[in-house]
């Protein structure tokens, strides 16, 4: 039996909030499409109190920002980027161009072609998400993207030195200090001072996520992203303190970030809820984490492992941390998740910051049909075909002609028929184009 010891907000309340965000973003995008740089600057002043002479940083400004960091801070960024680059390079090497002769004289293939222009959004208002620069800019560059523009909002009235350093060290070709809807809109639509991109990637608040959703089609996006989600799957091989730390560690992302405990032990469930309350008395980000836990936290108790797997796949959460006696059981049987974190020695924070996998992951149950950001997202797998002989052209043409006839596509059929007439031989069994019947 599956039972909830704690539930979050109902779906109707969440839908109402989404509607307000949607209308706000629609108005901003329409204004920027009409007024370009003038509107971008107006929204930057309004939302971030930021009105520099230029949003694009010069080489001198980038150096000045990096000089504000200590050698240790720069080395930590280099270490994180080395881990992410190494895994991204392994992923890229797994994607091979192919070419195969499927029938005598018929050659098919595909090539992996990088997107030409990518815009990367790096959140930096409340929390400067330095790691997002590694995850987006660096991954795009490993994929071979020629032009990567990266942007982050100002932090306390200035470019955040560590974000600027991370974007530059990751290989960004252009760096903007610009945040919010106005930033992703400027990159997607293009303005007088900002050349448009072909694809937008990176996490952001609900307004940035909604802007990406509305801009999808005009440009590509990595995925539809909502608030950070974390699911801790645990049994009595761990304790409530560890579960509480890992729940609150992600709940601090924002007041709408769901954090869920899924367990087959009611004792662990109640120990974890008690530990959460104790830790909220000490956590520096407790104000945010408490609201997230209160409004969106859940505790679900199951009787069996099969029920736990069923619930986990139905939730299809972004982050799934498995701390059970046999974590591989969940690795082998779960199908819907953004990323798995297996065993008590790892955790979501490792993946968010440094271990090497990408932290831009599907939310809102989108893990049912997509994985997270990786080098493959920046590559277009484009097919081609080549017919080498008269015999092959006529053979394929004859089959194509008859199939087109079944679909009533006369023009398509004639494309096939002319090849049969020019290249075919009437003494072979497959020679029966529709025009000859």
FIDREN-227854 format. One record per residue (C-alpha): residue number from 1; chain; residue in three letters; y, z, x. Coordinates in pm, whole numbers, always signed. Layout:
! FIDREN-227854
NUM,A,ALA,Y,Z,X
...
END
This chain:
! FIDREN-227854
1,A,UNK,+0,+0,+0
2,A,UNK,+352,-86,+120
3,A,UNK,+625,+168,+41
4,A,UNK,+991,+211,+135
5,A,UNK,+1112,+550,+250
6,A,UNK,+1460,+400,+291
7,A,UNK,+1623,+83,+155
8,A,UNK,+1945,-104,+236
9,A,UNK,+2200,-276,+12
10,A,UNK,+2081,-502,-269
11,A,UNK,+2096,-882,-250
12,A,UNK,+2373,-915,-512
13,A,UNK,+2616,-704,-309
14,A,UNK,+2545,-904,+4
15,A,UNK,+2593,-1235,-181
16,A,UNK,+2933,-1125,-311
17,A,UNK,+3051,-1047,+41
18,A,UNK,+2925,-1384,+164
19,A,UNK,+3129,-1559,-106
20,A,UNK,+3453,-1399,+13
21,A,UNK,+3387,-1507,+371
22,A,UNK,+3303,-1861,+263
23,A,UNK,+3632,-1914,+78
24,A,UNK,+3839,-1770,+366
25,A,UNK,+3673,-2000,+619
26,A,UNK,+3711,-2308,+398
27,A,UNK,+4088,-2257,+385
28,A,UNK,+4121,-2211,+761
29,A,UNK,+3913,-2518,+845
30,A,UNK,+4113,-2733,+603
31,A,UNK,+4439,-2616,+754
32,A,UNK,+4327,-2682,+1112
33,A,UNK,+4200,-3028,+1017
34,A,UNK,+4547,-3110,+882
35,A,UNK,+4778,-2938,+1129
36,A,UNK,+4573,-2926,+1449
37,A,UNK,+4721,-2727,+1738
38,A,UNK,+4999,-2586,+1522
39,A,UNK,+4748,-2422,+1286
40,A,UNK,+4523,-2305,+1571
41,A,UNK,+4817,-2129,+1735
42,A,UNK,+4926,-1973,+1405
43,A,UNK,+4581,-1825,+1342
44,A,UNK,+4555,-1704,+1700
45,A,UNK,+4883,-1515,+1655
46,A,UNK,+4774,-1381,+1317
47,A,UNK,+4424,-1262,+1402
48,A,UNK,+4438,-1190,+1777
49,A,UNK,+4810,-1149,+1847
50,A,UNK,+4756,-1409,+2119
51,A,UNK,+5010,-1684,+2187
52,A,UNK,+4988,-1805,+2548
53,A,UNK,+5159,-2114,+2684
54,A,UNK,+4815,-2277,+2711
55,A,UNK,+4478,-2167,+2570
56,A,UNK,+4300,-2353,+2850
57,A,UNK,+4275,-2147,+3170
58,A,UNK,+4379,-2308,+3497
59,A,UNK,+4177,-2277,+3817
60,A,UNK,+4427,-2018,+3946
61,A,UNK,+4392,-1812,+3628
62,A,UNK,+4012,-1822,+3657
63,A,UNK,+4029,-1702,+4018
64,A,UNK,+4273,-1426,+3922
65,A,UNK,+4036,-1302,+3652
66,A,UNK,+3737,-1303,+3885
67,A,UNK,+3933,-1115,+4150
68,A,UNK,+3963,-824,+3906
69,A,UNK,+3588,-763,+3927
70,A,UNK,+3416,-558,+4194
71,A,UNK,+3149,-709,+4423
72,A,UNK,+2889,-506,+4233
73,A,UNK,+2999,-646,+3898
74,A,UNK,+2989,-1002,+4030
75,A,UNK,+2645,-944,+4179
76,A,UNK,+2515,-808,+3848
77,A,UNK,+2635,-1123,+3672
78,A,UNK,+2469,-1338,+3940
79,A,UNK,+2141,-1147,+3897
80,A,UNK,+2139,-1192,+3520
81,A,UNK,+2222,-1561,+3550
82,A,UNK,+1946,-1611,+3807
83,A,UNK,+1688,-1476,+3561
84,A,UNK,+1815,-1687,+3273
85,A,UNK,+1845,-2000,+3489
86,A,UNK,+1492,-1961,+3623
87,A,UNK,+1333,-1939,+3278
88,A,UNK,+1552,-2220,+3141
89,A,UNK,+1446,-2443,+3432
90,A,UNK,+1081,-2369,+3356
91,A,UNK,+1142,-2462,+2993
92,A,UNK,+1320,-2783,+3094
93,A,UNK,+1032,-2883,+3321
94,A,UNK,+794,-2852,+3026
95,A,UNK,+982,-3131,+2845
96,A,UNK,+866,-3461,+2987
97,A,UNK,+965,-3816,+2901
98,A,UNK,+662,-4010,+2783
99,A,UNK,+554,-4374,+2766
100,A,UNK,+217,-4493,+2640
101,A,UNK,+52,-4822,+2550
102,A,UNK,-84,-4735,+2206
103,A,UNK,-246,-5077,+2150
104,A,UNK,-274,-5375,+2384
105,A,UNK,+81,-5499,+2431
106,A,UNK,+249,-5218,+2231
107,A,UNK,+444,-4964,+2436
108,A,UNK,+603,-4653,+2280
109,A,UNK,+798,-4378,+2449
110,A,UNK,+1060,-4111,+2422
111,A,UNK,+1334,-3979,+2644
112,A,UNK,+1503,-3638,+2638
113,A,UNK,+1877,-3712,+2650
114,A,UNK,+2131,-3430,+2685
115,A,UNK,+2411,-3394,+2432
116,A,UNK,+2735,-3519,+2589
117,A,UNK,+2982,-3248,+2483
118,A,UNK,+2900,-2887,+2391
119,A,UNK,+3130,-2605,+2283
120,A,UNK,+3011,-2250,+2353
121,A,UNK,+3157,-1955,+2163
122,A,UNK,+3144,-1619,+2343
123,A,UNK,+3221,-1315,+2124
124,A,UNK,+3467,-1078,+2284
125,A,UNK,+3675,-892,+2030
126,A,UNK,+3518,-548,+1982
127,A,UNK,+3239,-599,+2238
128,A,UNK,+3287,-848,+2523
129,A,UNK,+2950,-1026,+2513
130,A,UNK,+2934,-1135,+2875
131,A,UNK,+2567,-1227,+2837
132,A,UNK,+2645,-1493,+2577
133,A,UNK,+2808,-1700,+2850
134,A,UNK,+2481,-1706,+3043
135,A,UNK,+2278,-1783,+2734
136,A,UNK,+2489,-2077,+2616
137,A,UNK,+2684,-2229,+2906
138,A,UNK,+2415,-2191,+3169
139,A,UNK,+2136,-2311,+2940
140,A,UNK,+2338,-2620,+2844
141,A,UNK,+2399,-2699,+3209
142,A,UNK,+2029,-2663,+3295
143,A,UNK,+1961,-2909,+3012
144,A,UNK,+2200,-3155,+3182
145,A,UNK,+2498,-3147,+2942
146,A,UNK,+2786,-3327,+3123
147,A,UNK,+3076,-3141,+2956
148,A,UNK,+3058,-2779,+2846
149,A,UNK,+3367,-2609,+2708
150,A,UNK,+3349,-2232,+2664
151,A,UNK,+3581,-2005,+2472
152,A,UNK,+3620,-1633,+2409
153,A,UNK,+3892,-1436,+2231
154,A,UNK,+4139,-1228,+2430
155,A,UNK,+4034,-872,+2498
156,A,UNK,+4309,-611,+2473
157,A,UNK,+4572,-881,+2505
158,A,UNK,+4434,-1075,+2800
159,A,UNK,+4138,-1289,+2912
160,A,UNK,+3839,-1063,+2972
161,A,UNK,+3772,-1088,+3349
162,A,UNK,+3394,-1053,+3327
163,A,UNK,+3360,-1308,+3047
164,A,UNK,+3577,-1555,+3239
165,A,UNK,+3371,-1495,+3553
166,A,UNK,+3043,-1540,+3367
167,A,UNK,+3159,-1864,+3202
168,A,UNK,+3282,-2003,+3534
169,A,UNK,+2971,-1896,+3728
170,A,UNK,+2749,-2044,+3457
171,A,UNK,+2914,-2382,+3507
172,A,UNK,+3168,-2421,+3226
173,A,UNK,+3383,-2731,+3274
174,A,UNK,+3669,-2597,+3060
175,A,UNK,+3747,-2236,+2969
176,A,UNK,+3961,-2140,+2672
177,A,UNK,+4094,-1800,+2569
178,A,UNK,+4076,-1846,+2194
179,A,UNK,+3874,-1664,+1931
180,A,UNK,+3749,-1668,+1575
181,A,UNK,+3729,-1952,+1326
182,A,UNK,+4025,-2121,+1494
183,A,UNK,+3826,-2153,+1818
184,A,UNK,+3515,-2316,+1675
185,A,UNK,+3725,-2534,+1444
186,A,UNK,+3940,-2657,+1733
187,A,UNK,+3632,-2749,+1936
188,A,UNK,+3453,-2918,+1647
189,A,UNK,+3747,-3102,+1490
190,A,UNK,+3954,-3160,+1801
191,A,UNK,+4328,-3108,+1834
192,A,UNK,+4605,-3254,+2043
193,A,UNK,+4516,-3026,+2333
194,A,UNK,+4141,-2977,+2283
195,A,UNK,+3896,-3266,+2295
196,A,UNK,+3627,-3243,+2028
197,A,UNK,+3267,-3157,+2110
198,A,UNK,+2942,-3289,+1965
199,A,UNK,+2769,-2952,+1928
200,A,UNK,+2864,-2586,+1879
201,A,UNK,+2652,-2296,+2002
202,A,UNK,+2679,-1921,+2042
203,A,UNK,+2686,-1609,+1825
204,A,UNK,+2987,-1465,+1646
205,A,UNK,+3097,-1250,+1355
206,A,UNK,+3040,-1351,+992
207,A,UNK,+3351,-1571,+992
208,A,UNK,+3247,-1763,+1304
209,A,UNK,+2893,-1800,+1169
210,A,UNK,+3025,-1933,+838
211,A,UNK,+3259,-2173,+1018
212,A,UNK,+2965,-2315,+1213
213,A,UNK,+2771,-2353,+888
214,A,UNK,+3056,-2544,+724
215,A,UNK,+3113,-2760,+1032
216,A,UNK,+2744,-2853,+1058
217,A,UNK,+2714,-3227,+1006
218,A,UNK,+3049,-3298,+1164
219,A,UNK,+2889,-3149,+1476
220,A,UNK,+2547,-3014,+1560
221,A,UNK,+2490,-2640,+1588
222,A,UNK,+2229,-2425,+1756
223,A,UNK,+2127,-2239,+1439
224,A,UNK,+2260,-2061,+1132
225,A,UNK,+2336,-1709,+1249
226,A,UNK,+2410,-1391,+1061
227,A,UNK,+2439,-1027,+1166
228,A,UNK,+2204,-905,+1438
229,A,UNK,+1866,-793,+1304
230,A,UNK,+1607,-570,+1466
231,A,UNK,+1261,-475,+1347
232,A,UNK,+1073,-199,+1527
233,A,UNK,+698,-211,+1460
234,A,UNK,+543,+114,+1578
235,A,UNK,+245,+342,+1545
236,A,UNK,+175,+690,+1678
237,A,UNK,+132,+560,+2032
238,A,UNK,+510,+620,+2056
239,A,UNK,+746,+886,+1924
240,A,UNK,+1039,+903,+1686
241,A,UNK,+1298,+943,+1960
242,A,UNK,+1209,+610,+2122
243,A,UNK,+1206,+432,+1785
244,A,UNK,+1544,+580,+1692
245,A,UNK,+1702,+472,+2021
246,A,UNK,+1582,+116,+1973
247,A,UNK,+1699,+100,+1611
248,A,UNK,+2047,+235,+1684
249,A,UNK,+2078,+27,+2000
250,A,UNK,+2098,-280,+1778
251,A,UNK,+2264,-120,+1475
252,A,UNK,+2575,-71,+1689
253,A,UNK,+2631,-448,+1689
254,A,UNK,+2814,-421,+1359
255,A,UNK,+2826,-247,+1022
256,A,UNK,+2614,-517,+857
257,A,UNK,+2334,-532,+1117
258,A,UNK,+1995,-449,+963
259,A,UNK,+1767,-216,+1160
260,A,UNK,+1418,-163,+1017
261,A,UNK,+1126,+57,+1114
262,A,UNK,+784,-72,+1010
263,A,UNK,+496,+168,+1071
264,A,UNK,+155,+278,+952
265,A,UNK,+243,+645,+1012
266,A,UNK,+451,+839,+762
267,A,UNK,+484,+1117,+1017
268,A,UNK,+639,+875,+1270
269,A,UNK,+863,+738,+997
270,A,UNK,+1004,+1079,+910
271,A,UNK,+1033,+1179,+1278
272,A,UNK,+1230,+861,+1342
273,A,UNK,+1468,+919,+1051
274,A,UNK,+1534,+1272,+1177
275,A,UNK,+1587,+1143,+1533
276,A,UNK,+1834,+882,+1406
277,A,UNK,+2046,+1154,+1246
278,A,UNK,+2042,+1359,+1566
279,A,UNK,+2136,+1064,+1786
280,A,UNK,+2420,+962,+1554
281,A,UNK,+2586,+1292,+1645
282,A,UNK,+2601,+1185,+2010
283,A,UNK,+2620,+805,+2020
284,A,UNK,+2969,+680,+2124
285,A,UNK,+2933,+386,+1882
286,A,UNK,+2808,+610,+1600
287,A,UNK,+3081,+507,+1357
288,A,UNK,+2951,+151,+1346
289,A,UNK,+2583,+236,+1386
290,A,UNK,+2595,+497,+1109
291,A,UNK,+2734,+250,+855
292,A,UNK,+2481,-12,+960
293,A,UNK,+2194,+237,+925
294,A,UNK,+2326,+375,+597
295,A,UNK,+2385,+40,+428
296,A,UNK,+2124,-184,+587
297,A,UNK,+1863,+36,+754
298,A,UNK,+1511,+44,+615
299,A,UNK,+1195,+245,+678
300,A,UNK,+873,+84,+557
301,A,UNK,+534,+251,+570
302,A,UNK,+210,+53,+541
303,A,UNK,-151,+165,+521
304,A,UNK,-297,-111,+740
305,A,UNK,-209,-335,+1031
306,A,UNK,-266,-637,+804
307,A,UNK,+9,-509,+573
308,A,UNK,+240,-458,+870
309,A,UNK,+190,-818,+982
310,A,UNK,+245,-940,+626
311,A,UNK,+574,-750,+593
312,A,UNK,+693,-851,+939
313,A,UNK,+636,-1221,+865
314,A,UNK,+810,-1190,+528
315,A,UNK,+1113,-1029,+693
316,A,UNK,+1118,-1299,+967
317,A,UNK,+1363,-1095,+1175
318,A,UNK,+1563,-1200,+1476
319,A,UNK,+1434,-929,+1712
320,A,UNK,+1090,-777,+1669
321,A,UNK,+998,-490,+1898
322,A,UNK,+628,-402,+1893
323,A,UNK,+533,-57,+2018
324,A,UNK,+174,-14,+1910
325,A,UNK,-159,+55,+2074
326,A,UNK,-231,-321,+2076
327,A,UNK,+93,-525,+2087
328,A,UNK,-97,-848,+2157
329,A,UNK,-244,-828,+1808
330,A,UNK,+104,-897,+1672
331,A,UNK,+172,-1165,+1935
332,A,UNK,-142,-1349,+1832
333,A,UNK,-102,-1314,+1456
334,A,UNK,+270,-1310,+1374
335,A,UNK,+433,-1645,+1296
336,A,UNK,+791,-1567,+1189
337,A,UNK,+1024,-1406,+1445
338,A,UNK,+1312,-1493,+1675
339,A,UNK,+1178,-1311,+1979
340,A,UNK,+905,-1053,+2041
341,A,UNK,+942,-754,+2270
342,A,UNK,+595,-625,+2345
343,A,UNK,+522,-265,+2442
344,A,UNK,+742,+39,+2502
345,A,UNK,+845,-67,+2855
346,A,UNK,+1059,-353,+2724
347,A,UNK,+1323,-360,+2453
348,A,UNK,+1574,-585,+2278
349,A,UNK,+1855,-488,+2516
350,A,UNK,+1661,-636,+2810
351,A,UNK,+1643,-966,+2622
352,A,UNK,+2007,-945,+2516
353,A,UNK,+2139,-901,+2867
354,A,UNK,+1925,-987,+3163
355,A,UNK,+1549,-1041,+3150
356,A,UNK,+1570,-1421,+3120
357,A,UNK,+1488,-1524,+2763
358,A,UNK,+1773,-1643,+2542
359,A,UNK,+1943,-1397,+2308
360,A,UNK,+2081,-1650,+2057
361,A,UNK,+1814,-1623,+1789
362,A,UNK,+1759,-1705,+1419
363,A,UNK,+1860,-1453,+1153
364,A,UNK,+1855,-1449,+770
365,A,UNK,+1484,-1538,+766
366,A,UNK,+1554,-1866,+946
367,A,UNK,+1275,-1776,+1189
368,A,UNK,+1044,-1922,+924
369,A,UNK,+1140,-2270,+1046
370,A,UNK,+1319,-2247,+1383
371,A,UNK,+1318,-2065,+1711
372,A,UNK,+1621,-1961,+1911
373,A,UNK,+1853,-2136,+2154
374,A,UNK,+1684,-2292,+2458
375,A,UNK,+1726,-2599,+2675
376,A,UNK,+1549,-2812,+2415
377,A,UNK,+1831,-2752,+2165
378,A,UNK,+2069,-2941,+2395
379,A,UNK,+1837,-3241,+2425
380,A,UNK,+1795,-3530,+2185
381,A,UNK,+1439,-3662,+2187
382,A,UNK,+1497,-4032,+2135
383,A,UNK,+1216,-4282,+2090
384,A,UNK,+1190,-4647,+2195
385,A,UNK,+939,-4927,+2154
386,A,UNK,+853,-5242,+2343
387,A,UNK,+612,-5524,+2243
388,A,UNK,+486,-5712,+2546
389,A,UNK,+273,-5996,+2408
390,A,UNK,+276,-6259,+2134
391,A,UNK,-55,-6132,+2007
392,A,UNK,+70,-5775,+1970
393,A,UNK,+388,-5881,+1790
394,A,UNK,+194,-6093,+1543
395,A,UNK,-72,-5829,+1483
396,A,UNK,+178,-5551,+1411
397,A,UNK,+387,-5800,+1213
398,A,UNK,+102,-5888,+980
399,A,UNK,+32,-5525,+896
400,A,UNK,+406,-5457,+859
401,A,UNK,+450,-5756,+626
402,A,UNK,+185,-5638,+385
403,A,UNK,+311,-5278,+390
404,A,UNK,+667,-5398,+316
405,A,UNK,+534,-5600,+23
406,A,UNK,+382,-5282,-128
407,A,UNK,+727,-5121,-108
408,A,UNK,+915,-5425,-246
409,A,UNK,+1121,-5458,+73
410,A,UNK,+1157,-5835,+101
411,A,UNK,+1408,-5829,+387
412,A,UNK,+1198,-5589,+588
413,A,UNK,+898,-5809,+522
414,A,UNK,+1073,-6119,+646
415,A,UNK,+1152,-5944,+974
416,A,UNK,+777,-5911,+1017
417,A,UNK,+688,-6254,+879
418,A,UNK,+907,-6446,+1124
419,A,UNK,+724,-6280,+1414
420,A,UNK,+389,-6370,+1264
421,A,UNK,+498,-6732,+1218
422,A,UNK,+635,-6762,+1570
423,A,UNK,+378,-6562,+1764
424,A,UNK,+63,-6550,+1549
425,A,UNK,-270,-6729,+1550
426,A,UNK,-437,-6815,+1222
427,A,UNK,-790,-6769,+1359
428,A,UNK,-779,-6390,+1384
429,A,UNK,-889,-6159,+1099
430,A,UNK,-564,-5961,+1064
431,A,UNK,-346,-6272,+1017
432,A,UNK,-241,-6245,+652
433,A,UNK,+136,-6200,+619
434,A,UNK,+262,-6186,+265
435,A,UNK,+451,-6517,+298
436,A,UNK,+125,-6696,+381
437,A,UNK,-65,-6562,+79
END
